Amino acid sequence: MFNLSTDPEDINRFRNREDLLALMSGFDGVELLCFEPDTTGLIPEEKVIGLHMCYFPYWLDFYRGDREALLREFDSEEECRNYYGGSSPDALLSRFQKDLEFAKQYGAEYVVFHVSDASIEESFTRSYSHTDTAVIDAACGILNELFAKEDGSLVLLVENLWQAGHTFTDPAVSSRLIDGIKYANKGFMLDTGHLLHTNTKLQSQEEGLRFLHETLDRHEGLLGSVRGVHLHQSLTGAYAERMLTSPPSPEIPYAERNLQAFYHAIEIDRHAPFLCEGVRELVERISPEYLTFEFFSKNAKDLREKLVLQRGALGF
């Protein structure tokens, strides 16, 4: 598969459904991120294999009701309510429930959920107020409540990031997450690019590939739970290290700080094709049920070129 969203910038790249279907030639379908319903009818429901649930980069303090922490992050309580869509933790569950409804509407086989938390400042400094286990335990609480009434047909895949929470670097923490989810039809969505961002010393795709294999070596007992892979790479450790001491000033408005954090994340996480020799062997070692080429692209032509490059690297 490859990634697609319902954002107009993505949808408007294609003149019609035939354009999108032509791009899908040789693929089983797409992993879809639903910002809003697709009112164009462009996306064939039968081609949506997975659905990526929405993601709040900073949510644990809201979930815990820590008003003091929230007012350090946001300029006002109103801004906080607008961000989460409400004033209680139920707002999070409502938004995630909407994603499950999207998944059922499209007939998706799986959903993807990020397990991570970082304030704007923490996303730069990588010095976190919450531990990995605190984030994971709270995420398990949300997921267990969210999936309590599901019939088990939908696969729940939890994705790693490089911030506090699920990083897939410590097998004990990874086990805590997968064991803490009581829903049976579950697994990991291993994001290769996000895992590379946990090691800022990597300088080449070959070094990154070795690092991924070393991490898999440590997680050997959990490899059977890695049911999906987001395949991409970016080697931006030097930039990340330069920015450790340069978070946005807390004196500037939240909207401006949030925008800086958005561009900072994109600068780190470029979602480029993973092309070095040995990538096919990496995928074969994991042997996932779901393989998604997850790229950032400027337009349909750019996306097509990246998909061709990645398929070539895998020998498809």
NORZI-V61156 format. One record per run of one state. SS is the DSSP state (hx for helix, st for strand, lp for the rest). FROM is the first residue (numbers start at 0). TO is the last residue. Records with the same first field share a line. If there is no record, write none. Layout:
BEGIN
SS->FROM-TO + FROM-TO
END
This chain:
BEGIN
lp->0-0 + 5-6 + 11-15 + 23-28 + 33-43 + 52-58 + 64-65 + 73-75 + 84-88 + 106-108 + 114-114 + 117-118 + 125-130 + 146-153 + 159-162 + 165-169 + 180-184 + 196-203 + 218-218 + 231-231 + 233-235 + 245-252 + 268-270 + 272-277 + 286-288 + 293-298 + 314-315
st->1-4 + 29-32 + 47-51 + 109-113 + 115-116 + 154-158 + 163-164 + 185-190 + 225-230 + 232-232 + 271-271 + 289-292
hx->7-10 + 16-22 + 44-46 + 59-63 + 66-72 + 76-83 + 89-105 + 119-124 + 131-145 + 170-179 + 191-195 + 204-217 + 219-224 + 236-244 + 253-267 + 278-285 + 299-313
END
